[in-house]
């Protein structure tokens, strides 16, 4: 999978703020680093779901 990121990369502070907004009360007590990890996992899961969808769609054609 070519979407992997290096853990040393700097995460966009705007993205962290947006993730906090989306997580709502669930983000309370989480550090920026924790939020960054949640964002990275969510992004990875989204890529997996899209790839699974495309594979299933191609198999049905």
PDBQT receptor file of N, H, CA, C and O in Angstrom, charges set to zero:
ATOM      1  N   UNK A   1       0.843  -1.171   0.000  1.00  0.00    +0.000 N 
ATOM      2  CA  UNK A   1       0.000   0.000   0.000  1.00  0.00    +0.000 C 
ATOM      3  C   UNK A   1       0.890   1.237   0.000  1.00  0.00    +0.000 C 
ATOM      4  O   UNK A   1       1.783   1.353   0.839  1.00  0.00    +0.000 OA
ATOM      5  N   UNK A   2       0.666   2.132  -0.902  1.00  0.00    +0.000 N 
ATOM      6  H   UNK A   2      -0.059   2.037  -1.584  1.00  0.00    +0.000 HD
ATOM      7  CA  UNK A   2       1.551   3.279  -1.056  1.00  0.00    +0.000 C 
ATOM      8  C   UNK A   2       1.083   4.514  -0.285  1.00  0.00    +0.000 C 
ATOM      9  O   UNK A   2       1.565   5.618  -0.538  1.00  0.00    +0.000 OA
ATOM     10  N   UNK A   3       0.155   4.337   0.647  1.00  0.00    +0.000 N 
ATOM     11  H   UNK A   3      -0.237   3.440   0.852  1.00  0.00    +0.000 HD
ATOM     12  CA  UNK A   3      -0.369   5.474   1.397  1.00  0.00    +0.000 C 
ATOM     13  C   UNK A   3       0.271   5.614   2.772  1.00  0.00    +0.000 C 
ATOM     14  O   UNK A   3      -0.097   6.506   3.536  1.00  0.00    +0.000 OA
ATOM     15  N   UNK A   4       1.209   4.758   3.093  1.00  0.00    +0.000 N 
ATOM     16  H   UNK A   4       1.509   4.033   2.473  1.00  0.00    +0.000 HD
ATOM     17  CA  UNK A   4       1.834   4.780   4.420  1.00  0.00    +0.000 C 
ATOM     18  C   UNK A   4       2.631   6.066   4.605  1.00  0.00    +0.000 C 
ATOM     19  O   UNK A   4       3.217   6.602   3.665  1.00  0.00    +0.000 OA
ATOM     20  N   UNK A   5       2.634   6.541   5.841  1.00  0.00    +0.000 N 
ATOM     21  H   UNK A   5       2.157   6.106   6.605  1.00  0.00    +0.000 HD
ATOM     22  CA  UNK A   5       3.393   7.745   6.164  1.00  0.00    +0.000 C 
ATOM     23  C   UNK A   5       4.424   7.412   7.206  1.00  0.00    +0.000 C 
ATOM     24  O   UNK A   5       4.256   6.497   8.012  1.00  0.00    +0.000 OA
ATOM     25  N   UNK A   6       5.477   8.163   7.175  1.00  0.00    +0.000 N 
ATOM     26  H   UNK A   6       5.613   8.906   6.520  1.00  0.00    +0.000 HD
ATOM     27  CA  UNK A   6       6.502   8.034   8.199  1.00  0.00    +0.000 C 
ATOM     28  C   UNK A   6       5.995   8.693   9.473  1.00  0.00    +0.000 C 
ATOM     29  O   UNK A   6       5.448   9.794   9.422  1.00  0.00    +0.000 OA
ATOM     30  N   UNK A   7       6.168   8.037  10.612  1.00  0.00    +0.000 N 
ATOM     31  H   UNK A   7       6.612   7.142  10.654  1.00  0.00    +0.000 HD
ATOM     32  CA  UNK A   7       5.696   8.578  11.887  1.00  0.00    +0.000 C 
ATOM     33  C   UNK A   7       6.404   9.874  12.256  1.00  0.00    +0.000 C 
ATOM     34  O   UNK A   7       5.923  10.614  13.114  1.00  0.00    +0.000 OA
ATOM     35  N   UNK A   8       7.547  10.163  11.618  1.00  0.00    +0.000 N 
ATOM     36  H   UNK A   8       7.938   9.561  10.921  1.00  0.00    +0.000 HD
ATOM     37  CA  UNK A   8       8.291  11.379  11.905  1.00  0.00    +0.000 C 
ATOM     38  C   UNK A   8       7.764  12.597  11.141  1.00  0.00    +0.000 C 
ATOM     39  O   UNK A   8       8.160  13.729  11.420  1.00  0.00    +0.000 OA
ATOM     40  N   UNK A   9       6.868  12.358  10.176  1.00  0.00    +0.000 N 
ATOM     41  H   UNK A   9       6.546  11.439   9.949  1.00  0.00    +0.000 HD
ATOM     42  CA  UNK A   9       6.322  13.470   9.406  1.00  0.00    +0.000 C 
ATOM     43  C   UNK A   9       5.504  14.373  10.313  1.00  0.00    +0.000 C 
ATOM     44  O   UNK A   9       4.840  13.907  11.239  1.00  0.00    +0.000 OA
ATOM     45  N   UNK A  10       5.560  15.663  10.040  1.00  0.00    +0.000 N 
ATOM     46  H   UNK A  10       6.099  16.041   9.288  1.00  0.00    +0.000 HD
ATOM     47  CA  UNK A  10       4.786  16.627  10.811  1.00  0.00    +0.000 C 
ATOM     48  C   UNK A  10       3.354  16.626  10.295  1.00  0.00    +0.000 C 
ATOM     49  O   UNK A  10       3.106  16.758   9.096  1.00  0.00    +0.000 OA
ATOM     50  N   UNK A  11       2.428  16.476  11.220  1.00  0.00    +0.000 N 
ATOM     51  H   UNK A  11       2.630  16.368  12.193  1.00  0.00    +0.000 HD
ATOM     52  CA  UNK A  11       1.014  16.456  10.864  1.00  0.00    +0.000 C 
ATOM     53  C   UNK A  11       0.486  17.884  10.870  1.00  0.00    +0.000 C 
ATOM     54  O   UNK A  11       0.857  18.677  11.736  1.00  0.00    +0.000 OA
ATOM     55  N   UNK A  12      -0.349  18.209   9.943  1.00  0.00    +0.000 N 
ATOM     56  H   UNK A  12      -0.650  17.564   9.240  1.00  0.00    +0.000 HD
ATOM     57  CA  UNK A  12      -0.913  19.551   9.798  1.00  0.00    +0.000 C 
ATOM     58  C   UNK A  12      -1.751  19.921  11.025  1.00  0.00    +0.000 C 
ATOM     59  O   UNK A  12      -2.708  19.219  11.351  1.00  0.00    +0.000 OA
ATOM     60  N   UNK A  13      -1.402  21.009  11.703  1.00  0.00    +0.000 N 
ATOM     61  H   UNK A  13      -0.624  21.579  11.438  1.00  0.00    +0.000 HD
ATOM     62  CA  UNK A  13      -2.179  21.431  12.884  1.00  0.00    +0.000 C 
ATOM     63  C   UNK A  13      -3.651  21.677  12.575  1.00  0.00    +0.000 C 
ATOM     64  O   UNK A  13      -4.510  21.477  13.433  1.00  0.00    +0.000 OA
ATOM     65  N   UNK A  14      -3.943  22.109  11.353  1.00  0.00    +0.000 N 
ATOM     66  H   UNK A  14      -3.245  22.272  10.655  1.00  0.00    +0.000 HD
ATOM     67  CA  UNK A  14      -5.327  22.321  10.951  1.00  0.00    +0.000 C 
ATOM     68  C   UNK A  14      -6.075  20.993  10.922  1.00  0.00    +0.000 C 
ATOM     69  O   UNK A  14      -7.246  20.924  11.294  1.00  0.00    +0.000 OA
ATOM     70  N   UNK A  15      -5.392  19.940  10.479  1.00  0.00    +0.000 N 
ATOM     71  H   UNK A  15      -4.440  19.996  10.176  1.00  0.00    +0.000 HD
ATOM     72  CA  UNK A  15      -6.014  18.619  10.445  1.00  0.00    +0.000 C 
ATOM     73  C   UNK A  15      -6.290  18.119  11.859  1.00  0.00    +0.000 C 
ATOM     74  O   UNK A  15      -7.318  17.488  12.105  1.00  0.00    +0.000 OA
ATOM     75  N   UNK A  16      -5.381  18.398  12.785  1.00  0.00    +0.000 N 
ATOM     76  H   UNK A  16      -4.546  18.911  12.585  1.00  0.00    +0.000 HD
ATOM     77  CA  UNK A  16      -5.591  17.991  14.173  1.00  0.00    +0.000 C 
ATOM     78  C   UNK A  16      -6.808  18.715  14.737  1.00  0.00    +0.000 C 
ATOM     79  O   UNK A  16      -7.633  18.104  15.417  1.00  0.00    +0.000 OA
ATOM     80  N   UNK A  17      -6.926  20.003  14.463  1.00  0.00    +0.000 N 
ATOM     81  H   UNK A  17      -6.256  20.499  13.910  1.00  0.00    +0.000 HD
ATOM     82  CA  UNK A  17      -8.075  20.768  14.941  1.00  0.00    +0.000 C 
ATOM     83  C   UNK A  17      -9.377  20.219  14.352  1.00  0.00    +0.000 C 
ATOM     84  O   UNK A  17     -10.384  20.107  15.051  1.00  0.00    +0.000 OA
ATOM     85  N   UNK A  18      -9.345  19.880  13.069  1.00  0.00    +0.000 N 
ATOM     86  H   UNK A  18      -8.527  19.971  12.501  1.00  0.00    +0.000 HD
ATOM     87  CA  UNK A  18     -10.542  19.326  12.415  1.00  0.00    +0.000 C 
ATOM     88  C   UNK A  18     -10.894  17.970  13.002  1.00  0.00    +0.000 C 
ATOM     89  O   UNK A  18     -12.070  17.680  13.225  1.00  0.00    +0.000 OA
ATOM     90  N   UNK A  19      -9.903  17.143  13.253  1.00  0.00    +0.000 N 
ATOM     91  H   UNK A  19      -8.948  17.379  13.072  1.00  0.00    +0.000 HD
ATOM     92  CA  UNK A  19     -10.158  15.841  13.867  1.00  0.00    +0.000 C 
ATOM     93  C   UNK A  19     -10.758  16.008  15.253  1.00  0.00    +0.000 C 
ATOM     94  O   UNK A  19     -11.678  15.280  15.624  1.00  0.00    +0.000 OA
ATOM     95  N   UNK A  20     -10.249  16.953  16.015  1.00  0.00    +0.000 N 
ATOM     96  H   UNK A  20      -9.501  17.546  15.714  1.00  0.00    +0.000 HD
ATOM     97  CA  UNK A  20     -10.815  17.233  17.342  1.00  0.00    +0.000 C 
ATOM     98  C   UNK A  20     -12.294  17.620  17.220  1.00  0.00    +0.000 C 
ATOM     99  O   UNK A  20     -13.137  17.177  18.000  1.00  0.00    +0.000 OA
ATOM    100  N   UNK A  21     -12.579  18.453  16.229  1.00  0.00    +0.000 N 
ATOM    101  H   UNK A  21     -11.894  18.814  15.596  1.00  0.00    +0.000 HD
ATOM    102  CA  UNK A  21     -13.951  18.892  15.993  1.00  0.00    +0.000 C 
ATOM    103  C   UNK A  21     -14.847  17.697  15.659  1.00  0.00    +0.000 C 
ATOM    104  O   UNK A  21     -15.953  17.573  16.186  1.00  0.00    +0.000 OA
ATOM    105  N   UNK A  22     -14.363  16.830  14.787  1.00  0.00    +0.000 N 
ATOM    106  H   UNK A  22     -13.465  16.930  14.359  1.00  0.00    +0.000 HD
ATOM    107  CA  UNK A  22     -15.150  15.658  14.386  1.00  0.00    +0.000 C 
ATOM    108  C   UNK A  22     -15.333  14.663  15.531  1.00  0.00    +0.000 C 
ATOM    109  O   UNK A  22     -16.385  14.034  15.647  1.00  0.00    +0.000 OA
ATOM    110  N   UNK A  23     -14.315  14.521  16.372  1.00  0.00    +0.000 N 
ATOM    111  H   UNK A  23     -13.460  15.032  16.278  1.00  0.00    +0.000 HD
ATOM    112  CA  UNK A  23     -14.395  13.587  17.488  1.00  0.00    +0.000 C 
ATOM    113  C   UNK A  23     -15.260  14.118  18.630  1.00  0.00    +0.000 C 
ATOM    114  O   UNK A  23     -15.785  13.343  19.430  1.00  0.00    +0.000 OA
ATOM    115  N   UNK A  24     -15.405  15.427  18.701  1.00  0.00    +0.000 N 
ATOM    116  H   UNK A  24     -14.979  16.056  18.051  1.00  0.00    +0.000 HD
ATOM    117  CA  UNK A  24     -16.249  16.025  19.735  1.00  0.00    +0.000 C 
ATOM    118  C   UNK A  24     -15.745  15.690  21.126  1.00  0.00    +0.000 C 
ATOM    119  O   UNK A  24     -14.553  15.797  21.412  1.00  0.00    +0.000 OA
ATOM    120  N   UNK A  25     -16.672  15.281  21.991  1.00  0.00    +0.000 N 
ATOM    121  H   UNK A  25     -17.641  15.194  21.759  1.00  0.00    +0.000 HD
ATOM    122  CA  UNK A  25     -16.335  14.970  23.385  1.00  0.00    +0.000 C 
ATOM    123  C   UNK A  25     -15.331  13.824  23.506  1.00  0.00    +0.000 C 
ATOM    124  O   UNK A  25     -14.627  13.726  24.511  1.00  0.00    +0.000 OA
ATOM    125  N   UNK A  26     -15.259  12.967  22.506  1.00  0.00    +0.000 N 
ATOM    126  H   UNK A  26     -15.832  13.047  21.690  1.00  0.00    +0.000 HD
ATOM    127  CA  UNK A  26     -14.317  11.844  22.534  1.00  0.00    +0.000 C 
ATOM    128  C   UNK A  26     -12.869  12.325  22.521  1.00  0.00    +0.000 C 
ATOM    129  O   UNK A  26     -11.965  11.593  22.926  1.00  0.00    +0.000 OA
ATOM    130  N   UNK A  27     -12.649  13.553  22.058  1.00  0.00    +0.000 N 
ATOM    131  H   UNK A  27     -13.383  14.147  21.730  1.00  0.00    +0.000 HD
ATOM    132  CA  UNK A  27     -11.289  14.094  21.984  1.00  0.00    +0.000 C 
ATOM    133  C   UNK A  27     -10.830  14.709  23.305  1.00  0.00    +0.000 C 
ATOM    134  O   UNK A  27      -9.648  15.006  23.479  1.00  0.00    +0.000 OA
ATOM    135  N   UNK A  28     -11.763  14.899  24.226  1.00  0.00    +0.000 N 
ATOM    136  H   UNK A  28     -12.723  14.658  24.084  1.00  0.00    +0.000 HD
ATOM    137  CA  UNK A  28     -11.401  15.489  25.519  1.00  0.00    +0.000 C 
ATOM    138  C   UNK A  28     -10.356  14.624  26.214  1.00  0.00    +0.000 C 
ATOM    139  O   UNK A  28     -10.519  13.410  26.332  1.00  0.00    +0.000 OA
ATOM    140  N   UNK A  29      -9.296  15.253  26.668  1.00  0.00    +0.000 N 
ATOM    141  H   UNK A  29      -9.163  16.239  26.572  1.00  0.00    +0.000 HD
ATOM    142  CA  UNK A  29      -8.241  14.530  27.379  1.00  0.00    +0.000 C 
ATOM    143  C   UNK A  29      -7.194  13.897  26.482  1.00  0.00    +0.000 C 
ATOM    144  O   UNK A  29      -6.226  13.324  26.982  1.00  0.00    +0.000 OA
ATOM    145  N   UNK A  30      -7.366  13.988  25.155  1.00  0.00    +0.000 N 
ATOM    146  H   UNK A  30      -8.153  14.454  24.749  1.00  0.00    +0.000 HD
ATOM    147  CA  UNK A  30      -6.385  13.429  24.229  1.00  0.00    +0.000 C 
ATOM    148  C   UNK A  30      -5.368  14.498  23.838  1.00  0.00    +0.000 C 
ATOM    149  O   UNK A  30      -5.730  15.649  23.595  1.00  0.00    +0.000 OA
ATOM    150  N   UNK A  31      -4.109  14.114  23.780  1.00  0.00    +0.000 N 
ATOM    151  H   UNK A  31      -3.815  13.179  23.978  1.00  0.00    +0.000 HD
ATOM    152  CA  UNK A  31      -3.066  15.036  23.340  1.00  0.00    +0.000 C 
ATOM    153  C   UNK A  31      -3.135  15.194  21.825  1.00  0.00    +0.000 C 
ATOM    154  O   UNK A  31      -3.813  14.428  21.141  1.00  0.00    +0.000 OA
ATOM    155  N   UNK A  32      -2.430  16.190  21.314  1.00  0.00    +0.000 N 
ATOM    156  H   UNK A  32      -1.879  16.812  21.871  1.00  0.00    +0.000 HD
ATOM    157  CA  UNK A  32      -2.356  16.353  19.857  1.00  0.00    +0.000 C 
ATOM    158  C   UNK A  32      -1.782  15.108  19.211  1.00  0.00    +0.000 C 
ATOM    159  O   UNK A  32      -2.218  14.710  18.131  1.00  0.00    +0.000 OA
ATOM    160  N   UNK A  33      -0.799  14.482  19.868  1.00  0.00    +0.000 N 
ATOM    161  H   UNK A  33      -0.445  14.805  20.745  1.00  0.00    +0.000 HD
ATOM    162  CA  UNK A  33      -0.191  13.253  19.342  1.00  0.00    +0.000 C 
ATOM    163  C   UNK A  33      -1.223  12.128  19.274  1.00  0.00    +0.000 C 
ATOM    164  O   UNK A  33      -1.247  11.361  18.312  1.00  0.00    +0.000 OA
ATOM    165  N   UNK A  34      -2.075  12.032  20.297  1.00  0.00    +0.000 N 
ATOM    166  H   UNK A  34      -2.055  12.656  21.078  1.00  0.00    +0.000 HD
ATOM    167  CA  UNK A  34      -3.141  11.025  20.281  1.00  0.00    +0.000 C 
ATOM    168  C   UNK A  34      -4.119  11.285  19.137  1.00  0.00    +0.000 C 
ATOM    169  O   UNK A  34      -4.522  10.365  18.425  1.00  0.00    +0.000 OA
ATOM    170  N   UNK A  35      -4.489  12.547  18.973  1.00  0.00    +0.000 N 
ATOM    171  H   UNK A  35      -4.161  13.295  19.551  1.00  0.00    +0.000 HD
ATOM    172  CA  UNK A  35      -5.404  12.922  17.884  1.00  0.00    +0.000 C 
ATOM    173  C   UNK A  35      -4.772  12.603  16.534  1.00  0.00    +0.000 C 
ATOM    174  O   UNK A  35      -5.444  12.105  15.631  1.00  0.00    +0.000 OA
ATOM    175  N   UNK A  36      -3.494  12.888  16.400  1.00  0.00    +0.000 N 
ATOM    176  H   UNK A  36      -2.948  13.293  17.134  1.00  0.00    +0.000 HD
ATOM    177  CA  UNK A  36      -2.775  12.591  15.160  1.00  0.00    +0.000 C 
ATOM    178  C   UNK A  36      -2.837  11.098  14.850  1.00  0.00    +0.000 C 
ATOM    179  O   UNK A  36      -3.052  10.705  13.703  1.00  0.00    +0.000 OA
ATOM    180  N   UNK A  37      -2.648  10.277  15.863  1.00  0.00    +0.000 N 
ATOM    181  H   UNK A  37      -2.473  10.596  16.795  1.00  0.00    +0.000 HD
ATOM    182  CA  UNK A  37      -2.716   8.820  15.667  1.00  0.00    +0.000 C 
ATOM    183  C   UNK A  37      -4.109   8.387  15.224  1.00  0.00    +0.000 C 
ATOM    184  O   UNK A  37      -4.254   7.548  14.336  1.00  0.00    +0.000 OA
ATOM    185  N   UNK A  38      -5.128   8.963  15.848  1.00  0.00    +0.000 N 
ATOM    186  H   UNK A  38      -5.010   9.645  16.569  1.00  0.00    +0.000 HD
ATOM    187  CA  UNK A  38      -6.508   8.642  15.459  1.00  0.00    +0.000 C 
ATOM    188  C   UNK A  38      -6.728   9.022  13.999  1.00  0.00    +0.000 C 
ATOM    189  O   UNK A  38      -7.322   8.260  13.237  1.00  0.00    +0.000 OA
ATOM    190  N   UNK A  39      -6.249  10.202  13.612  1.00  0.00    +0.000 N 
ATOM    191  H   UNK A  39      -5.766  10.822  14.231  1.00  0.00    +0.000 HD
ATOM    192  CA  UNK A  39      -6.392  10.661  12.223  1.00  0.00    +0.000 C 
ATOM    193  C   UNK A  39      -5.691   9.713  11.246  1.00  0.00    +0.000 C 
ATOM    194  O   UNK A  39      -6.239   9.366  10.200  1.00  0.00    +0.000 OA
ATOM    195  N   UNK A  40      -4.483   9.305  11.602  1.00  0.00    +0.000 N 
ATOM    196  H   UNK A  40      -4.038   9.587  12.452  1.00  0.00    +0.000 HD
ATOM    197  CA  UNK A  40      -3.728   8.408  10.727  1.00  0.00    +0.000 C 
ATOM    198  C   UNK A  40      -4.433   7.049  10.585  1.00  0.00    +0.000 C 
ATOM    199  O   UNK A  40      -4.503   6.489   9.491  1.00  0.00    +0.000 OA
ATOM    200  N   UNK A  41      -4.945   6.536  11.689  1.00  0.00    +0.000 N 
ATOM    201  H   UNK A  41      -4.888   6.991  12.578  1.00  0.00    +0.000 HD
ATOM    202  CA  UNK A  41      -5.660   5.257  11.627  1.00  0.00    +0.000 C 
ATOM    203  C   UNK A  41      -6.940   5.382  10.807  1.00  0.00    +0.000 C 
ATOM    204  O   UNK A  41      -7.271   4.489  10.027  1.00  0.00    +0.000 OA
ATOM    205  N   UNK A  42      -7.657   6.488  10.984  1.00  0.00    +0.000 N 
ATOM    206  H   UNK A  42      -7.388   7.213  11.617  1.00  0.00    +0.000 HD
ATOM    207  CA  UNK A  42      -8.879   6.708  10.218  1.00  0.00    +0.000 C 
ATOM    208  C   UNK A  42      -8.584   6.805   8.728  1.00  0.00    +0.000 C 
ATOM    209  O   UNK A  42      -9.323   6.267   7.904  1.00  0.00    +0.000 OA
ATOM    210  N   UNK A  43      -7.504   7.489   8.392  1.00  0.00    +0.000 N 
ATOM    211  H   UNK A  43      -6.904   7.926   9.062  1.00  0.00    +0.000 HD
ATOM    212  CA  UNK A  43      -7.120   7.613   6.981  1.00  0.00    +0.000 C 
ATOM    213  C   UNK A  43      -6.752   6.248   6.399  1.00  0.00    +0.000 C 
ATOM    214  O   UNK A  43      -7.138   5.919   5.277  1.00  0.00    +0.000 OA
ATOM    215  N   UNK A  44      -6.011   5.466   7.162  1.00  0.00    +0.000 N 
ATOM    216  H   UNK A  44      -5.698   5.733   8.073  1.00  0.00    +0.000 HD
ATOM    217  CA  UNK A  44      -5.624   4.131   6.694  1.00  0.00    +0.000 C 
ATOM    218  C   UNK A  44      -6.855   3.257   6.488  1.00  0.00    +0.000 C 
ATOM    219  O   UNK A  44      -6.955   2.538   5.493  1.00  0.00    +0.000 OA
ATOM    220  N   UNK A  45      -7.790   3.323   7.430  1.00  0.00    +0.000 N 
ATOM    221  H   UNK A  45      -7.709   3.907   8.237  1.00  0.00    +0.000 HD
ATOM    222  CA  UNK A  45      -9.011   2.530   7.301  1.00  0.00    +0.000 C 
ATOM    223  C   UNK A  45      -9.833   2.962   6.095  1.00  0.00    +0.000 C 
ATOM    224  O   UNK A  45     -10.416   2.125   5.405  1.00  0.00    +0.000 OA
ATOM    225  N   UNK A  46      -9.881   4.260   5.841  1.00  0.00    +0.000 N 
ATOM    226  H   UNK A  46      -9.407   4.940   6.401  1.00  0.00    +0.000 HD
ATOM    227  CA  UNK A  46     -10.618   4.758   4.682  1.00  0.00    +0.000 C 
ATOM    228  C   UNK A  46     -10.020   4.223   3.391  1.00  0.00    +0.000 C 
ATOM    229  O   UNK A  46     -10.755   3.851   2.476  1.00  0.00    +0.000 OA
ATOM    230  N   UNK A  47      -8.699   4.178   3.305  1.00  0.00    +0.000 N 
ATOM    231  H   UNK A  47      -8.101   4.480   4.048  1.00  0.00    +0.000 HD
ATOM    232  CA  UNK A  47      -8.046   3.636   2.111  1.00  0.00    +0.000 C 
ATOM    233  C   UNK A  47      -8.369   2.150   1.940  1.00  0.00    +0.000 C 
ATOM    234  O   UNK A  47      -8.612   1.688   0.825  1.00  0.00    +0.000 OA
ATOM    235  N   UNK A  48      -8.372   1.420   3.025  1.00  0.00    +0.000 N 
ATOM    236  H   UNK A  48      -8.175   1.794   3.931  1.00  0.00    +0.000 HD
ATOM    237  CA  UNK A  48      -8.684  -0.010   2.970  1.00  0.00    +0.000 C 
ATOM    238  C   UNK A  48     -10.114  -0.220   2.490  1.00  0.00    +0.000 C 
ATOM    239  O   UNK A  48     -10.363  -1.067   1.632  1.00  0.00    +0.000 OA
ATOM    240  N   UNK A  49     -11.046   0.538   3.034  1.00  0.00    +0.000 N 
ATOM    241  H   UNK A  49     -10.844   1.226   3.731  1.00  0.00    +0.000 HD
ATOM    242  CA  UNK A  49     -12.451   0.396   2.656  1.00  0.00    +0.000 C 
ATOM    243  C   UNK A  49     -12.645   0.719   1.176  1.00  0.00    +0.000 C 
ATOM    244  O   UNK A  49     -13.369   0.009   0.477  1.00  0.00    +0.000 OA
ATOM    245  N   UNK A  50     -12.009   1.780   0.698  1.00  0.00    +0.000 N 
ATOM    246  H   UNK A  50     -11.421   2.356   1.266  1.00  0.00    +0.000 HD
ATOM    247  CA  UNK A  50     -12.135   2.141  -0.716  1.00  0.00    +0.000 C 
ATOM    248  C   UNK A  50     -11.535   1.041  -1.602  1.00  0.00    +0.000 C 
ATOM    249  O   UNK A  50     -12.131   0.661  -2.610  1.00  0.00    +0.000 OA
ATOM    250  N   UNK A  51     -10.365   0.534  -1.229  1.00  0.00    +0.000 N 
ATOM    251  H   UNK A  51      -9.880   0.842  -0.411  1.00  0.00    +0.000 HD
ATOM    252  CA  UNK A  51      -9.741  -0.534  -2.008  1.00  0.00    +0.000 C 
ATOM    253  C   UNK A  51     -10.619  -1.787  -2.031  1.00  0.00    +0.000 C 
ATOM    254  O   UNK A  51     -10.751  -2.433  -3.071  1.00  0.00    +0.000 OA
ATOM    255  N   UNK A  52     -11.214  -2.129  -0.898  1.00  0.00    +0.000 N 
ATOM    256  H   UNK A  52     -11.106  -1.604  -0.053  1.00  0.00    +0.000 HD
ATOM    257  CA  UNK A  52     -12.102  -3.292  -0.847  1.00  0.00    +0.000 C 
ATOM    258  C   UNK A  52     -13.312  -3.080  -1.754  1.00  0.00    +0.000 C 
ATOM    259  O   UNK A  52     -13.722  -3.995  -2.467  1.00  0.00    +0.000 OA
ATOM    260  N   UNK A  53     -13.880  -1.883  -1.727  1.00  0.00    +0.000 N 
ATOM    261  H   UNK A  53     -13.547  -1.140  -1.147  1.00  0.00    +0.000 HD
ATOM    262  CA  UNK A  53     -15.014  -1.561  -2.577  1.00  0.00    +0.000 C 
ATOM    263  C   UNK A  53     -14.645  -1.705  -4.053  1.00  0.00    +0.000 C 
ATOM    264  O   UNK A  53     -15.379  -2.315  -4.831  1.00  0.00    +0.000 OA
ATOM    265  N   UNK A  54     -13.504  -1.138  -4.426  1.00  0.00    +0.000 N 
ATOM    266  H   UNK A  54     -12.907  -0.643  -3.795  1.00  0.00    +0.000 HD
ATOM    267  CA  UNK A  54     -13.081  -1.204  -5.839  1.00  0.00    +0.000 C 
ATOM    268  C   UNK A  54     -12.832  -2.634  -6.282  1.00  0.00    +0.000 C 
ATOM    269  O   UNK A  54     -13.193  -3.010  -7.397  1.00  0.00    +0.000 OA
ATOM    270  N   UNK A  55     -12.220  -3.433  -5.422  1.00  0.00    +0.000 N 
ATOM    271  H   UNK A  55     -11.927  -3.128  -4.517  1.00  0.00    +0.000 HD
ATOM    272  CA  UNK A  55     -11.968  -4.836  -5.758  1.00  0.00    +0.000 C 
ATOM    273  C   UNK A  55     -13.282  -5.593  -5.923  1.00  0.00    +0.000 C 
ATOM    274  O   UNK A  55     -13.429  -6.390  -6.849  1.00  0.00    +0.000 OA
ATOM    275  N   UNK A  56     -14.231  -5.347  -5.033  1.00  0.00    +0.000 N 
ATOM    276  H   UNK A  56     -14.112  -4.699  -4.281  1.00  0.00    +0.000 HD
ATOM    277  CA  UNK A  56     -15.527  -6.027  -5.132  1.00  0.00    +0.000 C 
ATOM    278  C   UNK A  56     -16.286  -5.588  -6.393  1.00  0.00    +0.000 C 
ATOM    279  O   UNK A  56     -16.912  -6.402  -7.072  1.00  0.00    +0.000 OA
ATOM    280  N   UNK A  57     -16.216  -4.299  -6.685  1.00  0.00    +0.000 N 
ATOM    281  H   UNK A  57     -15.708  -3.637  -6.133  1.00  0.00    +0.000 HD
ATOM    282  CA  UNK A  57     -16.890  -3.789  -7.876  1.00  0.00    +0.000 C 
ATOM    283  C   UNK A  57     -16.273  -4.398  -9.131  1.00  0.00    +0.000 C 
ATOM    284  O   UNK A  57     -16.994  -4.794 -10.046  1.00  0.00    +0.000 OA
ATOM    285  N   UNK A  58     -14.950  -4.474  -9.181  1.00  0.00    +0.000 N 
ATOM    286  H   UNK A  58     -14.363  -4.152  -8.438  1.00  0.00    +0.000 HD
ATOM    287  CA  UNK A  58     -14.287  -5.051 -10.348  1.00  0.00    +0.000 C 
ATOM    288  C   UNK A  58     -14.605  -6.525 -10.509  1.00  0.00    +0.000 C 
ATOM    289  O   UNK A  58     -14.718  -7.016 -11.633  1.00  0.00    +0.000 OA
ATOM    290  N   UNK A  59     -14.750  -7.232  -9.410  1.00  0.00    +0.000 N 
ATOM    291  H   UNK A  59     -14.659  -6.833  -8.498  1.00  0.00    +0.000 HD
ATOM    292  CA  UNK A  59     -15.059  -8.664  -9.461  1.00  0.00    +0.000 C 
ATOM    293  C   UNK A  59     -16.469  -8.914  -9.981  1.00  0.00    +0.000 C 
ATOM    294  O   UNK A  59     -16.737  -9.976 -10.544  1.00  0.00    +0.000 OA
ATOM    295  N   UNK A  60     -17.373  -7.957  -9.803  1.00  0.00    +0.000 N 
ATOM    296  H   UNK A  60     -17.155  -7.094  -9.346  1.00  0.00    +0.000 HD
ATOM    297  CA  UNK A  60     -18.753  -8.115 -10.239  1.00  0.00    +0.000 C 
ATOM    298  C   UNK A  60     -18.936  -7.781 -11.711  1.00  0.00    +0.000 C 
ATOM    299  O   UNK A  60     -19.964  -8.116 -12.298  1.00  0.00    +0.000 OA
ATOM    300  N   UNK A  61     -17.966  -7.134 -12.305  1.00  0.00    +0.000 N 
ATOM    301  H   UNK A  61     -17.131  -6.861 -11.828  1.00  0.00    +0.000 HD
ATOM    302  CA  UNK A  61     -18.096  -6.722 -13.720  1.00  0.00    +0.000 C 
ATOM    303  C   UNK A  61     -17.798  -7.840 -14.649  1.00  0.00    +0.000 C 
ATOM    304  O   UNK A  61     -17.861  -7.665 -15.866  1.00  0.00    +0.000 OA
TER     305      UNK A  61
